[in-house]
Amino acid sequence: NSSKRCREQADWSKDVQAYIWTEIVRRKIMNQAELLKYKELKEADLLYQYLDELTLNDETQREGHAAKVYFNALFGKSFSREQDNPVNAALNYGYAILLSTVNREILSLGYITQLGLNHCNQFNPYNLGSDLMEPLRGFIDEIVINLMPTEFNRDIKLSLIELLSKDVKINDTIQTFSAAVRIYCKSVFDALRVQAANEIRFIEYEL
């Protein structure tokens, strides 16, 4: 039913996309806060505060502020994502694994990766994957912070790839990470369909 899903995707309204994107950002910041709390870092409190300040479509840019606080807390105040070092190489490699995993599930569920919720770069063929992977980045971050690589080598790559087969808890069940990603992606599309249906019913009621 990919043709039906693609038409459905093209018809997502800006309001529906904004609502779902806000929830994705909320979960991303929450997961970041949870990781900082697990690492006993006091900056977790500030990220929890950002959750209370989050507005529709993240118009106040809480995601960006949270990212700066988060990375500085994990890797030090001198750390920047633009630096050329083994830590960033490991993060980038891990994020590429996430993006590939999410893209596979998007396509298997009948949707296309080009049309995103928030990401809309015309030269990015993976806009939707870039959106949906956001709450999952913390899994990679935790691996990298635990390894703190001084060089980016084969062992680091294998440690990141192994995430796909690790067990995680989702919806009170234990699943491999890959299976959990599929459940997560499906939940996003289910939410989009529900929101779109509610919007149509509201418009019909108004008419």
C-alpha positions as CSV (number, residue, x, y, z in Angstrom):
1,N,0.0,0.0,0.0
2,S,3.0,2.3,-0.6
3,S,1.0,4.5,-3.1
4,K,-1.7,5.1,-0.5
5,R,0.9,5.9,2.1
6,C,2.8,8.3,-0.1
7,R,-0.5,10.2,-1.0
8,E,-1.3,10.2,2.7
9,Q,2.2,11.6,3.5
10,A,1.9,14.4,0.9
11,D,-1.4,15.4,2.5
12,W,0.0,15.9,6.0
13,S,-1.0,19.4,7.0
14,K,1.5,21.9,8.6
15,D,-0.5,21.8,11.9
16,V,-0.3,18.0,12.1
17,Q,3.4,18.0,11.2
18,A,4.0,20.7,13.8
19,Y,2.2,18.7,16.5
20,I,4.1,15.5,15.9
21,W,7.4,17.3,15.5
22,T,6.9,18.9,18.9
23,E,6.4,15.5,20.5
24,I,9.6,14.2,18.8
25,V,11.6,17.1,20.2
26,R,10.0,16.6,23.6
27,R,11.1,12.9,23.6
28,K,14.6,13.8,22.4
29,I,15.1,16.4,25.2
30,M,13.7,14.0,27.7
31,N,16.0,11.2,26.6
32,Q,19.0,13.6,26.8
33,A,17.9,14.6,30.3
34,E,17.6,11.0,31.4
35,L,21.1,10.2,30.1
36,L,22.5,13.1,32.0
37,K,20.6,12.1,35.1
38,Y,21.9,8.5,34.7
39,K,25.5,9.9,34.5
40,E,24.7,12.0,37.7
41,L,25.3,15.3,35.9
42,K,23.5,18.3,37.3
43,E,22.7,19.7,33.9
44,A,19.9,17.2,33.7
45,D,17.8,19.7,35.8
46,L,18.1,22.4,33.1
47,L,17.0,20.0,30.4
48,Y,13.9,19.1,32.4
49,Q,13.2,22.8,32.7
50,Y,13.4,23.1,28.9
51,L,10.7,20.5,28.6
52,D,8.3,22.8,30.5
53,E,9.3,25.6,28.2
54,L,8.7,23.7,25.0
55,T,6.2,25.3,22.6
56,L,4.4,24.1,19.5
57,N,6.9,23.4,16.7
58,D,9.7,24.3,19.2
59,E,9.4,28.0,18.2
60,T,11.6,28.9,21.2
61,Q,14.4,26.7,20.0
62,R,14.6,24.6,23.2
63,E,16.1,21.7,21.1
64,G,19.1,23.8,20.2
65,H,19.7,25.1,23.7
66,A,19.3,21.6,25.1
67,A,21.9,20.2,22.7
68,K,24.5,22.8,23.7
69,V,24.0,22.1,27.4
70,Y,23.9,18.3,26.8
71,F,27.1,18.0,24.8
72,N,29.0,20.3,27.0
73,A,27.9,18.3,30.1
74,L,28.9,14.9,28.4
75,F,32.1,15.9,26.7
76,G,33.3,19.1,28.3
77,K,32.7,22.8,27.7
78,S,35.4,23.0,25.0
79,F,33.7,20.3,22.9
80,S,32.0,21.2,19.7
81,R,30.3,19.0,17.1
82,E,32.2,20.7,14.4
83,Q,35.6,19.5,15.7
84,D,37.6,16.9,13.8
85,N,38.3,14.3,16.5
86,P,37.7,10.6,17.3
87,V,34.7,11.4,19.5
88,N,32.9,13.2,16.7
89,A,33.9,10.6,14.2
90,A,32.3,7.9,16.4
91,L,29.2,10.0,16.9
92,N,28.8,10.6,13.2
93,Y,29.3,6.9,12.4
94,G,26.7,6.0,15.0
95,Y,24.2,8.5,13.8
96,A,24.7,7.2,10.2
97,I,23.8,3.7,11.5
98,L,20.7,5.2,13.2
99,L,19.6,7.1,10.0
100,S,20.1,4.0,7.9
101,T,18.0,1.9,10.3
102,V,15.2,4.4,10.5
103,N,15.2,4.9,6.7
104,R,14.8,1.2,6.2
105,E,11.7,1.1,8.5
106,I,10.2,4.2,6.8
107,L,10.4,2.5,3.4
108,S,9.2,-0.9,4.7
109,L,6.1,0.9,6.1
110,G,5.3,2.4,2.7
111,Y,6.4,5.9,3.2
112,I,9.2,7.9,1.4
113,T,12.2,9.4,3.2
114,Q,12.3,12.7,1.2
115,L,9.3,14.4,2.7
116,G,10.0,15.3,6.3
117,L,8.1,16.8,9.2
118,N,10.7,19.5,10.1
119,H,13.7,18.8,7.9
120,C,13.0,20.1,4.5
121,N,16.3,20.4,2.7
122,Q,15.7,19.9,-1.0
123,F,19.1,18.3,-1.3
124,N,18.6,15.8,1.6
125,P,17.0,12.6,0.4
126,Y,16.5,11.5,4.0
127,N,14.5,14.4,5.5
128,L,12.0,12.1,7.3
129,G,14.6,9.8,8.5
130,S,16.5,12.8,9.9
131,D,13.3,13.8,11.8
132,L,12.5,10.4,13.2
133,M,16.0,9.5,14.4
134,E,16.3,12.5,16.7
135,P,15.0,10.8,20.0
136,L,17.3,7.8,19.3
137,R,20.6,9.7,19.3
138,G,21.1,9.2,23.0
139,F,21.8,5.5,22.5
140,I,24.8,6.4,20.4
141,D,25.8,9.1,22.7
142,E,25.9,6.7,25.7
143,I,28.1,4.2,23.8
144,V,30.6,7.0,22.8
145,I,30.7,8.6,26.2
146,N,31.5,5.1,27.7
147,L,34.2,4.4,25.2
148,M,35.6,8.0,25.0
149,P,37.7,6.9,21.9
150,T,41.2,8.4,21.4
151,E,41.2,7.0,17.9
152,F,38.4,6.0,15.5
153,N,39.1,2.4,14.6
154,R,37.4,-0.9,13.8
155,D,36.7,-1.8,17.4
156,I,34.8,1.5,17.9
157,K,32.8,0.8,14.7
158,L,31.9,-2.7,15.9
159,S,30.8,-1.4,19.3
160,L,28.4,1.0,17.6
161,I,27.1,-1.6,15.1
162,E,26.4,-4.0,18.0
163,L,23.7,-1.6,19.2
164,L,21.3,-2.9,16.6
165,S,21.2,-6.4,18.2
166,K,21.1,-5.2,21.8
167,D,17.9,-5.6,23.9
168,V,15.9,-2.6,24.9
169,K,12.6,-2.0,26.6
170,I,9.7,-0.5,24.7
171,N,6.0,-0.6,25.5
172,D,6.8,-2.9,28.5
173,T,8.3,-5.5,26.2
174,I,11.9,-6.5,25.5
175,Q,12.9,-6.1,21.9
176,T,16.1,-5.9,20.0
177,F,17.0,-2.3,19.1
178,S,16.2,-2.9,15.4
179,A,12.8,-4.2,16.3
180,A,12.2,-1.3,18.7
181,V,13.0,1.2,15.9
182,R,10.3,-0.4,13.8
183,I,7.7,-0.2,16.6
184,Y,8.7,3.4,17.2
185,C,8.4,4.4,13.5
186,K,5.1,2.8,13.2
187,S,3.9,4.6,16.3
188,V,4.8,8.0,14.7
189,F,2.9,7.1,11.5
190,D,-0.1,5.9,13.6
191,A,0.0,9.2,15.4
192,L,0.1,11.2,12.2
193,R,-2.9,9.3,10.8
194,V,-4.9,9.9,14.0
195,Q,-4.0,13.6,14.1
196,A,-4.9,14.0,10.4
197,A,-8.2,12.2,10.9
198,N,-9.0,14.4,13.9
199,E,-8.2,17.5,11.9
200,I,-10.6,16.4,9.1
201,R,-13.4,15.7,11.6
202,F,-12.8,19.1,13.1
203,I,-13.0,20.8,9.8
204,E,-16.2,18.9,8.9
205,Y,-17.7,19.9,12.2
206,E,-16.9,23.6,11.6
207,L,-18.5,23.4,8.2
